[in-house]
Amino acid sequence: MDRGLALCIDIGTTNLKAGVVDKEGNVLSLYRCEIPLFKGDDGKAEHDPEVLFSTFVKAAKEASKGYEDAISLVIPSTYMFGLVPVDEDLKPLTGIMTLLDTRSKETYEELLNDIDVNEMYKRTGFAPTFHAPLFKIYWLKRKRRDIFEKSKYFLSSKDYIISKLLNKPYTEPSISSATGIMNINTLKWDSYSLSALGIDEDRLPEIVPSDVILAELPDKSKELLGLNGDVKLLPGVYDGGAVGIGIGAFDDGVGAINIGTTGMFRVAYPDAVLDKEDLMRLQTYYLSSGKWFVGAAINNAGIILRWLRDNIFNMSYDELTKEALNADTSNLFFLPYITGERDKEIGNIASGVYFGLKNSHTKGHLIKAGLEGVAYSLRMLFEAVKDNNINIKEIRAGGGGTNSELWMEIFSSVLGLPIKVSNVEEPELLGSALLGFCALGVYKDVLEATYKMVKIKKVFMPQEEKVQQYEKGFQFFKLMTRDLKNLFEVHNKL
């Protein structure tokens, strides 16, 4: 069997996916499994590091069965905002605090009062949110001082996996640009943020390029993963970046939406565009190959459907969609902020709200309003990108939300643009592989690889009558969101 396949592994908050991908963009094998998430009443939402690594190893072995001699590259991706402190032997001192962990709320305002938020935004491109590792490290410093002092490094979930494979921690710019600690002008750790935490840069992993082969896997790691021969590791990018690349959004004027547990709207752009300092709606991350991923993300996307499924209606996703299909929700709105939100104008204290609820409303109305609330929330990110003079001609979509045609139709009409969905089931795996084949020299650049590897399955067009309805709905949704911020603040003081 010819060598030259990529083994791509994506670490999500609730699921881990691994697949073997060839240079034509075919996913030859796919393995999925759940990752246990350990929660607490105090806001804890952690992965057990050893369980995560053993799950990573199992997924790699399962996905690579039959291809053990043909894999040339291993490429990981993961969620943003993960943090685990490790000691000098790279052993974890706590669980991995995921993006769903809210304990850093306790000390969020305290650190905000100690820093110049505008200065930090100009340096790091990151609008402050308590989810960021910057605030998680500060929380450890204030609330878990013994662990903070013992920590040699502060790592993301992917950094931790790489440290287990190479026995040395590394990170890459797409993950580190979401920490609130990396300088977007230098792609190095930022002195202002480090000073705010009271740490030196040697307590953070070395930042290496995401799209350049980092190292050959040691024999011990190859044996652990069940791989043979010359196998190298590419650092890859964060999961949303991998999705963006995997759905073909690296081209000019193409927006990317990803609807997973969380959601995003971003555009690959040659410059690190920042929003006006008084708004800070854009969180600018480095993507790959000289481009930035300009836009922002929302905490509440697929998690809304999961909440409706598990906590409210006890129905499958297909049943939820069927119930919502013909519901008229023109006078019913849902603010989808059940886990708070990253937008500083909405606030970390925000919560979910149904508005306009009447006794005539059914399950279908509540479900469809939930879908529309997420679409409106994403539209706010879309507007922020457009306000900063970035032209968008079409949108590519990825993530589990694309399995709902109803939801894609809603998104298309809310955003007023065609939405193209690729035929790959797990675009984050394809995106990682695409970077890998560029690194191997199979393709000269990401655009050439995109044209060869990314294939479109379906296009959703905006429906004119729905566009007009949703335009009115969006304006009211935006008004509610901004005005209710004051009510959230009053409510949380009761």
N, C-alpha and C positions, 0 to 999 in steps of 0.2 A: 504494500500500500504506500502511495506517495505521501511524503510528509508535507506539512504546510497548512494544517488546520488550526483553528483558534478555539481554545476552551475558555468560554466567558462565564463568569459567575457574578450574579447580582445579589447583594445583601440588602433586603428590604427590612421594614420595621416588623412585618408579620410573616413574610415569606422569603425564601431563598430560592433562586432559580439558577440553573446551570445548563449550558448547551454547547454543543460543538458546531461551529459554523465554518463553511468553506468560502473561498474567494468569490463565488458567484452570489453570495448572500443567502445560501440555503442553510437552514437550521437542521442539521443532520440528526441531532438527538436533543431531547429536552427533559430535564428532571426538575420537579418542584417539590418543596416541602415547607412546612410551617416552622417558624422560629418561635420558641416560647418567649413571651413577653411577661416579665415579672413586675407587677404593679403593687403600689401601696397607697393607703389613704392619704399619705403626705405628698402625693404627686409623683412618686417614684414610677418610672417606666423604663426598665433596664433589660438588656440582654445579658445572660451569663456568658462571659468571654470564652470559657472553655467549651460550653455547649455550642456557642456560635462557631467556634473553630472546628469542632468535631462535625457539626452540620455542614460546614463548608467542605470539609474533606470528604464526607459521605456523598455530597452532591457532585463533587468533582469526579469521584470514582464512578458513580452511577451514570453520569452523563457521558463519560469517556469510554464506557464499555464498548469494545470492538474497535476503538480508535486510539488505543494506548500508544501505538507506535507511530501514529500519524500527526500527533499534536506538536506544534512548534512553539505556541505561545499560550500562556495563561494570563487572562486579563480580568481583574476584579473591578466591580463598581459598587457603590453603596449610597445610602442616604446621607444627607447633610446633618449637621448639628450633633453628631454622635461624639461622646467623650468618655475616655477611660484613662485614669491615671495608672501608670505602671512604675515599678521600682527599677533599680539599676540592672536587675536580671530580666527585665521586661515581663515581670509577673504582675498581673492586675491587682490593684488594691481595692477596687470596687467593681460592681457590674458596669456595663457600658450604658451610660445615660443616653437614651435615644432622643429623637426629636420630639417625642411625646412626653418626655419628662418635664414636669413643671416646677420642680423644687427651687430652681434658681429665681423664681418670682420673689422669694423671701428677701433677697438682697439686691434685686434688680434696681429699684429706685435709689438705693444707697450708692451703687456704683455710678448710676446716671448723674447723681449730684456731684460726683468727684471728677467727671470728665467734661470736656467741651465736645458736645455731640456733633456739632457742625464740623469741627476740626477732624474728628474721627471719621465722619462720612467722607470728607474730601480725601483722606489718606487711605481708607480701606474700602470705600464704595459700599459700605454696609450700614443700612439703617438699623439702629439698635433694636433688638428683640431679645427677650430673656432666654429664648431657645438656643442662642448662639453659644459656642464654647467659651467665648470671652466671659460671659456671665455665669456659665457653669463653673469655670475655674475660680472665678471670684467667690461663688457660693461655697465651693470647697474650702477656699481660704478662710472664709468667715465662719462656716458652720461645721467643717470637718478638718480642722487645722492640722490634726495629726496626720491625716492622709495627704493633705497638701504638702506638708513638710517632707514626708517620705517619698513623694512622687519624683521620679527622675525625668519622666516624659509624660506629656498629655497628648493622647492619640485619638484619632477617629476610629470607627470600627474597621475601615479598610486599612488604615495605618497599622492597626493591631494585627490584622491578618498577614500583612506584608512582613511585619516584624517576626511573626511565627515562621514564615517561609524562608526569610533571608537572615534571621537572627540579628537584624538591625532595623530600626524604624525609619520609614520614609513616608512622605506625603507628596501631594501634587497640587498645582495651583487651583484647580476647580474646587477641591475640597477645602483647601486652606483659605480661599477667598470668601468662604462662608463662615469663617470663624470669628470675624471682627478683629483679627490680629494680623492679617497680611496686608502689606502695602501694595495697592494696585499699580503704582508707578514703577516699582522695582521687582515685584513678585517675590519679595523677601519678607520676613517677619518685621512688623512695624514697631519702631522704637516707642512711639507714643502709647500704643496699646500695651506693649510689654511693661512700660513704666506704670501704667494704670493697675496692672496686676501685680507689680513688684517681682517680676521674674525675668530671667535672661533668656535669650533665644536658644541657648543650649538645652533648655527644658522642653523644647518643641522639636519635632522631627525635621530632618533636612527636606527642603522642598526641591523636588526633581521634576523634569518635564513629564507631562502625562502621555505624550505621544512618541517618546523615545525609549527603546528597550533599556530596562534598568540593569538587569543581571540575568545570568543563567541560574536556574534553580539548582540548589545544592542536591547532591544525590539523595540525601535523607528526605528532602521535601518531595522529590520526584517519586521516591519509593512510597512515601506516605499518600500521595495522590494517585498512585498506580500508573504513573507515566514512565515512558522509556525514551532513551536517546537524548538529543540536545533540545532541551525545553527552556525557553526564556520567559521572563516576566515583564509585562508592560504595565506601568502603573494605572493607565486608563483614567477615566473621569468619573465624576459623581453620577448617580443614577439618572437624574433629570437631563444632564448633559449627554449621557449615552443615548437616552431616548431621543433627544433632539437630533443627534447625528444619525441615529438609526431610522428615523422617519423621513430623513432627507431635508432637514431644516437648516443645513449649513449654507445653502444658496442665498443670494441677496434677495431681500424683500420677502422672505418666507418666515412667517411666525410659527412657533412651536407651542402647542399646548400638551400638557401631560396630565391625565386624570387617573391618579392612583389614590392611595390613602390621602395624600395631599395633592395639590395641583400647581401648575405653573403656566405662565405665559411669557415667552422669551423670544428674542430675535438674535441670531448670530450677526455680529457687527464688528467692523475693524477697529473701533474705538471703545474705550471704557467710558460710556456715557453716564453722567450722574444727573439726577433730578435736581430741581431747585431745593436749596438747603432747608427751606421752611416746610417742604412737603416730604422729601426723601422717599418717594413712592417706589423708586427703582433700586433694586439690589443688584449691583453689577458684579458678575462672576467671570473669571477667566474660563474660557471653554477649552480651546485647543488650536494648534496650528496658527497662532497669531490672531485669533478671533475671540471676542468676548460674548457672553450670553447676557444681553441686556434685557431687563424685565424684572419680574418679581414672582413670588410664589404665595400660595394661600395654604393655611393649615387644614382647611375643611373642604375636602372634595369627596372622594370615595368613602371617606369615613362617615359622611352623612347617610349614604345608602346603607352602610353596614349598621349604623345606629338604628335606622328605620327597620331594617331586617331583623336585627337581634333583640333590640330593646322595646320596640313598639308593636310590630305586626307579626313577627315570627313567620315570615314568608321568604321564599327564595328570591334572588334578583330578578329572574324571569317573571315571577308572579308580581313583583313590585312594578315592573315596567308595564305589564299587561293591565294592571289596575289604573295606572296613570295615563294610559294611552289617549283616552278621549275626554279627560277631565278639563273643564274650562276654569282656569285659574287667574282670569284677568283681574280679579279683585282680592286675590289671596297672595300673600308674600311671606317668604321665610328668610330670616337673616341667619345664615348658616355658620354661626360662630360658637359651636358647642365646645371647641377646645381653645377659645381665645383666637387671636389673629395676629399676624406679623405686622400689618400696617399700623404705624404708630398713631394714626388718626382714629382708627377703630379701637385699638387698645388691647392690652393683654387681659383686661378684666371683662371683655365683652363675652356675651353668651348668646345662645340661640333664641330666636323669637319668631313666633307665627303672628302675623298681623292681618286683620280682616276676617278672622275665623267666625263662621256662622254655623247654626245647627244643620244647615243644608249640605255642608261639606262632608265628603266621604274620605275613605282611605286614599283613593286615587288622587283627590285634590291635595291632600297633605304630601303625598309622595311626589307629585309633579311640581308642587311649589318648592319642595326640597331640591329637585333637579334644577329648577330655574334659579333658585337662590345661589347655587354654586356657579351657574353660568353668569349671572349678574356680577357675582364677586370677581370672577375671572375677567369680565368686561372692564372692571375698574383698572385692572393691570394693563389691559389692552389700551385703554385711554391714556394711561401714564406714558406708555411707549410712544404713542402717536403725538402726545403733547411735546415730546422731546425731538420732534422732526425726523422720526424714523418711519419710512414708508413701508407699508405692509400690503402685499398684493394677494397673498393666499396664506392658508394655515394648514400645517400638517399636525395630525393628532396621534398620540400614543397613550399607552396605559390601559388598565383594565376597563376604564369608562368607555372606551371605544367599542366594547362589546354590546353596548346599548345603542341601537340605531335611533331610538327616540331622543336620547341625550345628545347624540351628535347633531340631530336635526335642530334641537333647541340651541345648541352652541352656535351653529351656523347662522341661524336667524338672529340670535342675540348679538353676535359679532358682525353680522352683515357681510360675511365673506365665505367663499368656498372652503370647505374643510376636506382635506385628502387624508384617507386612512390607508396605511401601508398593509400589505398582505402578510407581514411577519407577525407572529403571535407575541413575541417578546422583543420589542424594538431596542430595549436597552442592551440585550445580548448582541444584536446586529450592529448597534452603534459601537460597542467596544471592539467587535471583530473588525469593523471597517477601519478603525484607527490602527488595529494590529496589522492588517494587510498593507496599509501605508507604511508602517514602521518596517515591515519586512521588504519593502521595495516592490511589492506586487503592483501597486498603483502609485502614480507620481504625487498625488495629493488627495485630499478628502473629497473634493468635488468630482474628480474622475471616479473615485471609488463609489461615491453616491450614485452616479449615473449607471454604474455597472451592477450595484448590489441592492439598491432600494427599489421596490416595485409597489405600485399603488393598487389597492384592492377596490376601493370605493370612494366616490366623491359625493359629499353632501352639499347641496346648494341652498342658499338662503331663500325662504319663501316670502314674497313681498308683503303679503297681508300680515304674516307673523313678524316681519322686521318692524313694521309700524307699531304693532301691538307691544313688542318687546322694547322698542325705543321709549315709549311712554312708561312702561313698567320699570325700565332701568333708571330713568330719571327719578321716579318715586323711590325706588330701592336705594339709590345714592343719597337722597334726601333723608330717608329714614336712618340709614347707617350713620351719617354724620351727626344728626340731631340726637339719636339715641345714645351716643357716646356719653352725654351728660347724665342720662338716666341710668346707664350702667354704673357710672361713678357713684351716683346717689344710692342706688340699690345695694352696692357692695359695701356701703358704709352703715347700712341698717343692722 
